[in-house]
Protein backbone atom coordinates (compact mmCIF):
# COMPACT_ATOMS: atom_id res chain seq x y z
CA UNK A 1 0.00 0.00 0.00
CA UNK A 2 1.45 3.37 -0.98
CA UNK A 3 1.87 6.18 1.53
CA UNK A 4 -1.05 8.23 0.20
CA UNK A 5 -3.56 5.39 0.51
CA UNK A 6 -2.19 4.48 3.93
CA UNK A 7 -2.60 8.09 5.07
CA UNK A 8 -6.21 8.16 3.85
CA UNK A 9 -6.93 4.86 5.61
CA UNK A 10 -5.51 6.10 8.89
CA UNK A 11 -7.47 9.35 8.54
CA UNK A 12 -10.73 7.41 8.12
CA UNK A 13 -9.92 5.07 10.99
CA UNK A 14 -9.23 8.03 13.27
CA UNK A 15 -12.43 9.74 12.16
CA UNK A 16 -14.44 6.62 12.97
CA UNK A 17 -12.74 6.39 16.36
CA UNK A 18 -13.80 9.98 17.06
CA UNK A 19 -17.41 9.19 16.13
CA UNK A 20 -17.49 5.94 18.13
CA UNK A 21 -16.04 7.67 21.17
CA UNK A 22 -18.39 10.63 20.87
CA UNK A 23 -21.38 8.30 20.69
CA UNK A 24 -20.21 6.32 23.71
CA UNK A 25 -19.65 9.46 25.78
CA UNK A 26 -22.98 10.97 24.73
CA UNK A 27 -24.82 7.82 25.78
CA UNK A 28 -23.02 7.70 29.13
CA UNK A 29 -23.01 11.39 30.04
CA UNK A 30 -25.45 13.24 27.79
CA UNK A 31 -25.07 15.93 25.17
CA UNK A 32 -25.06 18.78 27.70
CA UNK A 33 -21.89 17.49 29.36
CA UNK A 34 -19.65 16.03 26.66
CA UNK A 35 -17.04 18.35 25.14
CA UNK A 36 -14.69 18.08 22.18
CA UNK A 37 -11.79 18.04 24.62
CA UNK A 38 -13.23 14.99 26.42
CA UNK A 39 -13.61 13.17 23.12
CA UNK A 40 -10.02 13.99 22.20
CA UNK A 41 -8.72 12.74 25.56
CA UNK A 42 -10.44 9.38 25.21
CA UNK A 43 -9.28 8.92 21.61
CA UNK A 44 -5.83 10.01 22.80
CA UNK A 45 -5.36 12.74 20.23
CA UNK A 46 -5.05 16.50 20.44
CA UNK A 47 -8.17 18.64 20.46
CA UNK A 48 -6.93 20.34 17.31
CA UNK A 49 -6.74 17.00 15.53
CA UNK A 50 -10.50 16.56 15.91
CA UNK A 51 -11.00 19.86 14.07
CA UNK A 52 -9.15 18.37 11.11
CA UNK A 53 -12.14 16.04 10.80
CA UNK A 54 -15.05 18.08 12.15
CA UNK A 55 -15.43 21.83 12.32
CA UNK A 56 -17.49 21.71 15.52
CA UNK A 57 -19.36 19.49 17.94
CA UNK A 58 -22.47 20.29 15.92
CA UNK A 59 -20.90 18.65 12.87
CA UNK A 60 -20.16 15.55 14.96
CA UNK A 61 -23.83 15.47 15.98
CA UNK A 62 -24.95 15.68 12.38
CA UNK A 63 -22.56 12.96 11.28
CA UNK A 64 -23.88 10.63 14.00
CA UNK A 65 -27.46 11.42 13.00
CA UNK A 66 -26.76 10.83 9.32
CA UNK A 67 -25.01 7.53 10.01
CA UNK A 68 -27.98 6.36 12.10
CA UNK A 69 -30.56 7.48 9.55
CA UNK A 70 -28.59 5.88 6.70
CA UNK A 71 -28.43 2.58 8.58
CA UNK A 72 -32.23 2.62 8.90
CA UNK A 73 -32.56 3.56 5.23
CA UNK A 74 -30.19 0.78 4.14
CA UNK A 75 -32.09 -1.80 6.19
CA UNK A 76 -35.38 -0.64 4.68
CA UNK A 77 -33.96 -0.78 1.15
CA UNK A 78 -32.86 -4.37 1.67
CA UNK A 79 -36.23 -5.23 3.20
CA UNK A 80 -38.11 -3.78 0.22
CA UNK A 81 -36.16 -6.11 -2.06
CA UNK A 82 -37.00 -8.99 0.26
CA UNK A 83 -40.69 -8.01 0.07
CA UNK A 84 -40.55 -8.17 -3.73
CA UNK A 85 -39.28 -11.72 -3.36
CA UNK A 86 -42.17 -12.73 -1.11
CA UNK A 87 -41.11 -11.74 2.40
CA UNK A 88 -43.97 -9.29 2.90
CA UNK A 89 -43.23 -8.68 6.56
CA UNK A 90 -39.63 -7.62 5.89
CA UNK A 91 -40.22 -3.81 5.69
CA UNK A 92 -42.14 -3.66 8.95
CA UNK A 93 -39.62 -5.93 10.62
CA UNK A 94 -36.73 -3.79 9.35
CA UNK A 95 -38.31 -0.56 10.60
CA UNK A 96 -39.06 -1.81 14.10
CA UNK A 97 -35.81 -3.71 14.51
CA UNK A 98 -33.76 -0.74 13.28
CA UNK A 99 -35.29 1.72 15.70
CA UNK A 100 -35.89 -0.60 18.66
CA UNK A 101 -32.60 -2.50 18.56
CA UNK A 102 -31.10 0.09 20.91
CA UNK A 103 -33.71 2.33 22.61
CA UNK A 104 -30.99 4.25 24.44
CA UNK A 105 -29.30 5.21 21.18
CA UNK A 106 -32.61 6.01 19.48
CA UNK A 107 -33.62 8.35 22.26
CA UNK A 108 -30.22 10.05 22.21
CA UNK A 109 -30.54 10.77 18.49
CA UNK A 110 -34.01 12.20 19.03
CA UNK A 111 -32.58 14.58 21.63
CA UNK A 112 -29.68 15.56 19.38
CA UNK A 113 -32.03 16.34 16.51
CA UNK A 114 -34.29 18.42 18.75
CA UNK A 115 -31.23 20.29 20.03
CA UNK A 116 -30.06 21.04 16.48
CA UNK A 117 -33.53 22.19 15.42
CA UNK A 118 -33.76 24.59 18.35
CA UNK A 119 -30.26 25.93 17.75
CA UNK A 120 -31.09 26.65 14.10
CA UNK A 121 -27.57 25.69 13.13
CA UNK A 122 -26.78 24.18 9.72
CA UNK A 123 -30.33 24.30 8.28
CA UNK A 124 -29.00 22.78 5.04
CA UNK A 125 -27.73 19.70 6.88
CA UNK A 126 -31.00 19.42 8.75
CA UNK A 127 -32.95 19.61 5.49
CA UNK A 128 -30.73 16.89 4.02
CA UNK A 129 -31.34 14.68 7.05
CA UNK A 130 -35.10 15.11 6.75
CA UNK A 131 -34.94 14.43 3.01
CA UNK A 132 -33.22 11.12 3.71
CA UNK A 133 -35.91 10.19 6.23
CA UNK A 134 -38.71 11.31 3.91
CA UNK A 135 -37.33 9.09 1.14
CA UNK A 136 -37.66 6.10 3.47
CA UNK A 137 -41.15 7.22 4.44
CA UNK A 138 -42.24 7.49 0.80
CA UNK A 139 -40.80 4.07 -0.01
CA UNK A 140 -42.78 2.55 2.85
CA UNK A 141 -45.93 4.44 1.88
CA UNK A 142 -45.66 3.03 -1.65
CA UNK A 143 -45.55 -0.48 -0.24
CA UNK A 144 -48.48 0.28 2.06
CA UNK A 145 -50.46 1.48 -0.96
CA UNK A 146 -49.72 -1.71 -2.88
CA UNK A 147 -50.71 -3.92 0.05
CA UNK A 148 -53.93 -1.95 0.55
CA UNK A 149 -54.80 -2.47 -3.12
CA UNK A 150 -54.19 -6.19 -2.68
CA UNK A 151 -56.66 -6.21 0.20
CA UNK A 152 -54.07 -7.30 2.74
CA UNK A 153 -53.97 -4.09 4.77
CA UNK A 154 -56.96 -2.13 5.99
CA UNK A 155 -57.99 0.61 3.51
CA UNK A 156 -56.78 3.80 5.17
CA UNK A 157 -54.46 6.54 3.86
CA UNK A 158 -51.00 4.91 3.57
CA UNK A 159 -49.37 7.52 5.77
CA UNK A 160 -51.59 6.28 8.62
CA UNK A 161 -49.40 3.19 8.74
CA UNK A 162 -46.14 5.13 8.76
CA UNK A 163 -47.45 7.38 11.53
CA UNK A 164 -48.64 4.35 13.48
CA UNK A 165 -45.21 2.74 13.09
CA UNK A 166 -43.58 5.91 14.39
CA UNK A 167 -46.02 6.25 17.29
CA UNK A 168 -45.62 2.62 18.37
CA UNK A 169 -41.84 2.83 18.22
CA UNK A 170 -41.80 6.17 20.00
CA UNK A 171 -43.96 4.77 22.76
CA UNK A 172 -41.73 1.71 23.10
CA UNK A 173 -38.61 3.85 23.41
CA UNK A 174 -40.25 6.04 26.06
CA UNK A 175 -41.52 2.96 27.89
CA UNK A 176 -38.00 1.56 27.94
CA UNK A 177 -36.82 4.67 29.82
CA UNK A 178 -39.89 5.16 32.03
CA UNK A 179 -39.16 5.02 35.76
CA UNK A 180 -42.86 4.76 36.59
CA UNK A 181 -43.07 1.48 34.64
CA UNK A 182 -39.74 0.06 35.84
CA UNK A 183 -41.34 -1.82 38.74
CA UNK A 184 -44.17 -3.14 36.56
CA UNK A 185 -42.13 -4.51 33.67
CA UNK A 186 -40.42 -7.74 34.68
CA UNK A 187 -39.27 -8.73 31.19
CA UNK A 188 -38.24 -5.69 29.16
CA UNK A 189 -36.71 -7.72 26.33
CA UNK A 190 -39.87 -9.80 26.06
CA UNK A 191 -42.02 -6.67 26.03
CA UNK A 192 -39.95 -5.04 23.28
CA UNK A 193 -40.20 -8.22 21.21
CA UNK A 194 -43.98 -8.29 21.74
CA UNK A 195 -44.32 -4.65 20.64
CA UNK A 196 -42.34 -5.43 17.48
CA UNK A 197 -44.70 -8.30 16.70
CA UNK A 198 -47.72 -6.04 17.24
CA UNK A 199 -46.22 -3.58 14.77
CA UNK A 200 -45.41 -6.23 12.18
CA UNK A 201 -49.02 -7.47 12.18
CA UNK A 202 -50.55 -3.99 12.39
CA UNK A 203 -53.52 -3.35 10.11
CA UNK A 204 -53.54 -6.78 8.51
CA UNK A 205 -56.96 -7.14 6.94
CA UNK A 206 -56.60 -10.87 6.27
CA UNK A 207 -55.29 -11.95 9.66
CA UNK A 208 -57.69 -14.35 11.34
CA UNK A 209 -57.77 -15.72 14.85
CA UNK A 210 -59.46 -19.08 15.07
CA UNK A 211 -60.65 -20.61 18.35
CA UNK A 212 -58.85 -23.78 19.32
CA UNK A 213 -60.23 -25.81 22.18
CA UNK A 214 -57.78 -27.18 24.71
CA UNK A 215 -58.30 -30.43 26.54
CA UNK A 216 -57.65 -31.12 30.17
CA UNK A 217 -56.17 -34.36 31.46
CA UNK A 218 -59.48 -36.20 31.01
CA UNK A 219 -59.70 -35.37 27.31
CA UNK A 220 -62.45 -32.79 27.84
CA UNK A 221 -62.30 -29.31 26.34
CA UNK A 222 -61.88 -26.83 29.18
CA UNK A 223 -60.54 -23.65 27.62
CA UNK A 224 -60.32 -21.78 24.38
CA UNK A 225 -57.01 -20.69 22.88
CA UNK A 226 -56.84 -18.40 19.88
CA UNK A 227 -54.39 -19.36 17.18
CA UNK A 228 -53.07 -17.02 14.52
CA UNK A 229 -53.74 -17.91 10.90
CA UNK A 230 -51.74 -16.18 8.16
CA UNK A 231 -53.17 -15.32 4.80
CA UNK A 232 -51.53 -17.04 1.86
CA UNK A 233 -50.18 -13.79 0.47
CA UNK A 234 -48.13 -13.17 3.59
CA UNK A 235 -48.48 -10.31 6.01
CA UNK A 236 -46.73 -7.40 7.64
Phi, psi and omega in degrees: 000129181286166186297323181295313179295322179296321179295318178296318180298315180295323178298315180293321179296318179293320179297318179293324177297321177297314181294316180297318180292317179301315180297316180298316180292321179295321178294319183284320190242342180095154186289343180277350185250320187292135179240164177298323180297319178297318179299315180298319181297318181291320179287343181068048175225167178286153179302322180295332179295324178299323182288352171284340181256319184226135183286338183196172176294329177300319179294325176297317177303312182297319180297318177297317179296317179296317180298319180293314181294323179293324179295321176294315180298317180296318179297320179294320179300315178296322182291327178293324175293320178297323179296322178297333181266010173111350179271082189289341179273353186303314181299316179296317180299318180296318181297308184292320180292324180295318184272335183257359180299325180217087182301329179295314179294318181299317180292323177301314182293328175297317180295318180299317180295317178298321179296317181291323178296315181293325182285340181059029177268145176049060179300331179294317179295321179295319178296322178294320178298314181292327177295321178297316179293319180295327177296320177294320179298315181294322178298318178293318180299325177296321178290319177302316180300316181296319181289329175294317179297328179282350180084012182274321178256152179300141184283086175231165176307133184307325182293342175303319182292316179298316179296322178293320176302312181298314183296318181294317179294317180300316179297321180296318179296317178294321179297321180301325183264357187287123176287327182294335179262355186299327180277342182274320186275111180271335183227085183295317180299318179296321179294316179298320178296319179296317179298320177301316181295321176301316180296318181298324182266003185301130173075011183289113183289333187257006177287133180235146175240115184256136179292137179229116183284138176258149179252145175274190183296341182268359181090006180264143178289127182230359180200163178241127178245138180262125180254147183272131179241122181274147173286157184294333182282354184092176183208171176271000000 
